[in-house]
């Protein structure tokens, strides 16, 4: 067993995040806090720190009289300045708040996951900024004792309180006194886990956790992250990475510009427009977003010049960026500004208030990095690698109303069990950092009892087919051989064939099939053992479905959901008579 921690101690920080936010309102009332581009006019709607503090104080005052003690607020809305004011207003009032994935609130007609969340949290107030988008969901979960707040036109629900009534009575100084009396270790917000291994849990977050995370991350990364400057980000606040970025920026007096684009073929054009308008100093997205960005940068010299003009650091979640994509972005940086950009990978979870480790040094190796100040990683030997456990001030105290799973989440020394595996790039040189070696939840046994590390296989096969695969899922539980289901990357297909092909046409294209077969063969030469060799591959032409929870809000794949929904494709991989859509390893 190893203990890994930063050489520097965590700096002193203010544990009361709301007190910090209130002070920024004193120091820079006219500075932008949160901004979002208006859909019709196309101009940025900016809420300053002074305006945000006034709005939050109005919400806090209303909640004091409308939210029974201990019962939280639920938010059904996209990221927006008003949504941010609700988050900070609830925390200022000492009322926990939970922002729910818009997928939960839009995917009817039964709204099963939304109903589970309502049963779990027992909210007293639900706020939804749009009646058109969320009226059906609210109707499905409304109870007589629930206070509803929505648009002034009452399109959310006939009995909903108009938003203007809630926002109409600011009391900045009165709420300042409330804030000074808050216990920063009390529950301040709940973040829902993905539910990939069961029903979602509500991780408890305190103001101390949020403040510690901001201090630790900024101490590690400093000016490279520019949380105290202007940040452009798309991740939803129902997800820990997006939610923590809002609190990090607010803790350090920065400005968050909301990107309504998404890392999808249909949604990325909005991101490109925003990048031209707001060249970032710090930018983060998922591997799918970086693939789309690289494709756009290679085509557009003006976009390249704007994107790299102020850029200091790029960030991705440390578990899934293919090395070839990392190298592609760096080549673009060198060609545009003559130097590499700090390409930072981070590692963390909902329960750790986001990242607890970063690669804060210039590295050409994709990995998890090393722990930030104040964090200790406990590495327990497991299956040739290490199981990761974490202790630090940004770690959750547990899950709401779930003492059994709360207790099971920690070991006997108080370390939170991440359920991940990691290893050192070089065990003789630990300063080079850790790399992600797979999720324990993604481990499975073959028919002969051999353990399979699906995460490691995924990364290795993506590298063997550079640029051609968007993602994949490993199959083979209880079987005598492994198979994979893959999604093609449109930009990779275009680079290979010279055409913008439909998914069906791409899956049948001889060059695509030949390249996948070559990549599969090269992978198998390096991985001949039964627990790693891939016997067959099938191309999926239907993209991952958010409605069936195959893909999360941040774009990551839920393996369990894919295997369940694509059971027919799995069976075709293992059929006695192999169809033409299956590529068999030679």
N, C-alpha and C positions, 0 to 999 in steps of 0.2 A: 504494500500500500504506500502511495506517495501523497504528500501534501505540497501543493503548488500555490504560491502567492507572490504578489508584486513586492519588489524590494522597498518601494516607498509606501509609507502609511497614508491612509485616506486623509485628505485635508479636512479641516473643520467646515461644517455646512449648517445652514439653518434648517432644522427638521420640519418647520411649519411652512409648507409650500405656499399656502394662501397669504401668509405674512410677507413672504418674498414678493409675490405677485402684487400685493397692495403697495409695497414700497416702489416697485417699478412704475406704478401709476403716479406716485409722487414725483419720481425722478424724470420720467419721460412720458408725460400724458399724451403727447401728440405723435409719438412713435408708433408705427404700424405694429399691431399684435397679430391679428389673423386677417387674411385677405382671401377672397374668392372671386373668380371672374364671373360676372353676371351673364347668364345664358343669352339674353336678348341683346343687350347693348354691347357685350363683349368687353366692357371695362371692368377693372378690378374694384370690387366692393371691399373697402378697407375698414376694419374696426381697430381703432387705436387702443393703446393701453388705458388711456383715460376713459374712453367709451366702453371698453370691455369691463373695466372695474365698475362703472355705473350700472351696466346691464347685469353683471353678476350680483351686485348688491341688491337690485330689485328682485331678482330671482330668489336670492337668499332670504329676503324679508318675506316674500310670499310663501316660500316653503316652510318657514318657521310656524306659520299658522295653518298650513294645508297638508303637511306631511307628518303623520304620527311618528313618534319616536321609534327609531330603529328600522323603519320600513323605507326601502330605497326608492329612487327615481329611475325609471327606464326611459331611454331615448331611442326612438325609431326614426333616424334621419341620417342623411349623408353628412359628410364633413361640411361645416359652414361656420361663419362667425357666431351666429346665434347658438349653434350646437356647443361651441367652445364656451360661450357665456353660461350656458346651462351646466356644463361640467364644473366650471369654477364657482358658479353660484351655489350649486348643491354642496360642494366641498366646504365653501365658506360658511354655510349654514350648519355644517356637521351632519348632513344627510348623504349617505352613500349613493353613488350613481353608477349606472351600468348602461353603456352604449351597446346596442344589439346589432349584429350583422343585418344589413338590409335584406340579405337573402332570406333570413328567418321571417322577415315581415312582408315579403313580397311573394313568397312561394306558397300559395294556397293549393287547394281550398281548405285543407284540414289544419294547416299551421301547427303541425305536431311539435316541432322543435321550439317554436315560439311559446306554445302552451307549456312545454316542459320548463322553459326558463321562467315563465311567470309563476308556475307552481313552486319552483326552487327559490326565487327571490322574494315572492309575496310583496310586490311593489305597492306603494300608495299613490304614486303619480306616474303617468305616462305622458311624455312630450313627443309630438310628431310635427315636424315643420311643414309637411306636405299632406294635405287631405287626400289628394288624388292618388298618391302612392301608397298610403297606409290605412285608409279608411276600412278596407276589408279586414285587414289584420286586427285593427282595434276592435271592430265589431265582433271578431271571433274570440277575443280575450277579455272584453269589457265586463266588469262586475259592478254591482251597485256601489261598492265602497272605493272604487278606483276614481281618482281625480284625473281627468283628461285635459290636456292643454294642446291647442292646435291653432291653425290660421284663423284670422279674424272672421273669415267668411263662413266659419263652422262647417267647412267641407269635411273635416275629420270625423265629427260626430255631433249630433244636435245638442248634446249636453256638454260639449267641450268648452272649457274656459278660453276666451280669446287671448292670444299671446300678448296683445297690446296691454291687456289688463294686468298681466303678470309683470310686464316690463315697465310699468308706468310709475313706479314709486321708488326711485333709487335713494339709498341712504348709505353713502360711502363711509362716513365716520361711525355710524351705528354698527354697521357690519364689521368695521375694523375692530371694534371692541369685542364682538362675538368671536372673531378670528383669534384674538389674543388669548381667549379662554379655551381654545380647542385643544384636544389631546391629539398630537400628531401621530400617535401610535394606534389610534382607533381606525376602524375601517372607513376609508374615504371613497373608494370606488371598487367595483367588481369587474374583473375581466374574465370572459368566458373562454375556457379552453376549446380547442378545435372539435373535440368529440370524436376524433378519428379512431379511438379505441373504446368508445362507449358514449353515453350521453354526456353533454358538456357539463363541466364543473365550473363553479364561480370562484376564481382565485381572489382572495382578499388582498387589496392594496391599501397601504397607508400613506399618509403624506410623508412620513419619514422614509419609506421605501423609495418614493418618487424623487425626493430631494437627494437622497444618497446616490441613486442611480445617475442623476444629472451631474453631481459633483465628481463621482468616480469616473464616468465616461469622459467628461471634459478635462479632468486631470490627466487622463491617459492620452487623449487625442488633441487637446488644446485647440489652437487656432485652425488646425486642419479640418475639424468638424464644423466650425463656424456656427455653432448653435446660438451664439450671441449676435449673429448677423441675419442675413436673409436666407431662408431655406424653402425650397420647393419640394412638395411631397404629395403622393397620391394615396398612401396606405390608409385604409379606414380606421377610425378611432375605436371601432369594436375590436381591432386587432392590436396586440401589445406593441408591435413596432411603431405603428402610427400613433397610438395613444401616448406612448412614452416620448415620442418626438415632440408632441405638443407640450407636454409638461417639461421636457428638457429645455426647449426653446423659451418657454415662459419663465422658467427658473433663472435663465441667464439673460433675459431682456431682449431676446431676438424676435424675429418676425417670421411667421409661418405663412407661406403662400400655398393655398390648396390647389393641387393639380387634379382636375376632374377627368383627366385621361386615365387610361388603364393599359397595362402591358398586354394588349390583345391587338390583333390585326385591325379590328374595327375601332378600337378606342385610342390607339397610340397617336393618331394625328393631333388630338387635343394636347397631349403631352409635348409634342414637337413644337406646337404653337407657343405653349407656355415657356418652353426652354429658350426659344428665341426672344421672348418678351422679358424673361427673368433669368438670365444666365446665372447658374448656381455657383456658389463657392464650394458647397458640399452637396452631393447627390447620391441617393440610394434607391435601388429597385431590386426586383427579383431577376433570376437568370433569364426568364422569358423577356423581360423588359430590356435587359442588356443586349439580347440578340436582336430585338427590333431596333434598338438605338444604334447598334453597330451597322446594321443594314442601312439606316437612314443617313448616318454620318458618312458612310462610304460614297453615297450618291450626291450629297449636298455640301459643297465647300463653304457656303455661307453659314449653314448650321454648324459645321465643324468649328469654324472660327468663333462663333458665338458661344458654343457649348464649352470650349476649352479656355475661353478668354479670362475667366475668373476662377476656374476650377482648382481646388486644392486637394480634394479627396473624393473618392468614390467608395460606396459601401454596398456590401451584399451580405445576406445571411450565410454563415460559413459552411452550410451543409450541402450546397448543390451547384456552385458555379463551375461549369466545365473549364478545364485549363485552356482549351483552345479559344474559348470566348474571352477569357481573361487576357490572353496574348493578343487577340484581335483588337481589343479596346486600347491596349498599350501601344500597339503599332500605329493606331490612328492618332494617339496623343503625340508620339514621337514625330509623325509626319506633319502634324499641325503646329505644335509649339516647340518641338525640338527636345522634349523631355518627357519622362514617364510621369504619371500621376500616382499619388499614393492610393493604391487600390486596397481598401481595408475590408477584411472579412470580420464579421462579428458572430458571436455565439451566445445564445441565451434562450429564454423561454418566457411564457406568460407568467410563470411563478417567480421569475427572477427580475421582473420589471424590465425585461428585454436584455440586451447584451451584458454579459459579465466577463467577456474576454474579447480582445481585438488583436489583429496583426497591425500594430501601430508603427512598424518599421517597413522599409521598402523590401518587398519580397516578391519573387516570381512564383511562389508556391501557394496554391489555394489551400486554406486551412482555417483553423479556429483561433489561432493566435495564443496569447497568454493572458492570465487574469488581470483585471483592472485593480487599482488600489482599493483595499478594503475587502477584497474577495479572496476566498481560499477554495481551490479545487482539490477535492479528494479523489485520487485515481486508484481504483481497486482493480487488480488484475482479473481479467475476464476474457476467456476464449481468445487468447493471444493478443488482446489489446487491454484497454482499461475502461471500466465503468466509471462514468463521471458523476460526482456528487458536489454540491455547492453549499457554502456558508458565507453569509455576508449581510450587510444592512439592507440590501435591496431584495432579499428573499422573502416571499410571502410567509405569514404565520400559519396558513392553511386554507381550507376551502369552506365556504359558507354552508352551514347546516349539514356538514358531512364529516363528522368526527372520525369515522372509520377510515375513509380515504385520506383524511388529513394526517392521521397517525401513521398510516402506511407509507406516506410520501417521504418520511424522514427516517434516517438510520438512528442508532442508539447514541450517536455523538451529535445529533442535531443537524446533520448535513442533509440537504434536500437531494433526493435521488432523481436525476435528470432522465434516467432510462435511455441514455445514449452511450455509445462506445467511442473512444478516442484513442489515438496513439501519437507518439512523437514522430516528427519527420525524421529525426535522427536521435536515437536514445542516448548516443554519446554526446550530443549537443542539444540539450533541452531548450536552449535559448532560441532555437529555430522554431519553436512552437509546436502546437498540436494540430492534427488533422482529424476530421470527422470520420469515424470508422463504422457508422451505421446506427440506426435506432434499434433498441432491443425489441420494440414492438414489431419491427420489420424482420426480425430473425424468425426463421421457421425450420422445421425439420423435414428432411426428405423421408422417403419410405423406409430407408435403412437406418434412420435415427441420426443422420449427419446434420449438423447445424449449418444453415446457409445465412450469410451476411448479405442481405438484399441490397442494402445501401452501398456497400463497397462494389458490388457487381454493377449497380447502376452507374456509378461514377466511372468505372473502368470501361464499360461498354460505350458510354457517351464519348469518352476520349478516343476510343477505337474507331468511331464513326464521326470525325470532327465536323461539327456544324450541320450535320444532316438530321440529327434527332432532336426534337424539342424535349421529350421526356420519355420515360419507359417504366414499366412495372414488371418485376420478376415473379414468375410463377413456379410452382413445383412442390408445394406443401403436400407431403404424403405420397409423392411420385418418385419414380426411379431416375428422373432426369429433369433438368431445368429448361424453362422456356421464357420468352419475354414478349410482352405486348408493347409496341412502340408507337409514338406519334412523330410524324415527320415535321421538320422545321421548314416552313415555306421558303424562307430566305436561302436555306441550304439547298433545297430542291431547285430553286431558280439559279443559283450559282452553278449547280451541276448540269442542268438541262438547258439553261438559257431561256426558259419559259415560265410564266406564271400559271401553273397547272392546278386544277381542282384536286382535292385530296384523293378522290378515286383515281384520277388519271395519274397522279404522282405515284400512287401505290402500285400501279401497273407498268410504270415506265422502266424499260430495260436498264437504263443507266442507274436508276435508283436501286433496283433490285440487285444489280451486279455490285454496286458500291456497298450495299448492306451485307451482301454475302462475303465480300472481301473483308469488311470490318469485323464481321462475326468470326471469320476464319483466323484473322490476326489476333483477335481477343482470345480465342480458344487455344492458339499456340502458346500464349503466355499463361493460360489458366486451364491446364488439362485435367485438373482434379475434378472429381464428380460433383463436389459441392460448389464449383464455380463455372464449369463448362456449360455453355448454352447449346442445347440440342436443336432448338427451332425458334423462329421469330415470326410474329404476325404483325402486320401494319394495321393500326386502327385509323379509320378514316373519319369517324365521328369524334369531334373534340371532347375533352373532359366536360362533364355536365355539372355546373354549380347547383342546379336544381336537385340533383341526386347526391350532392356533397362529395363528388369526385375531386373537386378542386376547391381550395379555400379562397377567402377574400384576397389573400396575398399572392395567389397563383401556384401554391404548392399542391402536389398530388396526394390524395388520401388513398393509399394503396388498398386498404381493406374495402373501401367503397367501390373502387374500380374492379377488384376481383369479384365482388358480389354482383355488380351490375353487368359485367362483361363475362359472365360464366360461360356463355356460348362460345366466345372467342377462346377462352381457356381450353374448353373441350376440343376445339378444332386443332389446337396445338398438340394435343395428346391422342388424337383419333388414330385408329388403325390405318385408315386410308387418308393420307395427307392431301389436302386440297391445294390448288395453285396459289392461293393467297398466303401460304405458309412457306417461309424460307428455311430450309433444313441445312444444318451445318454439315460440311463435308467431312 
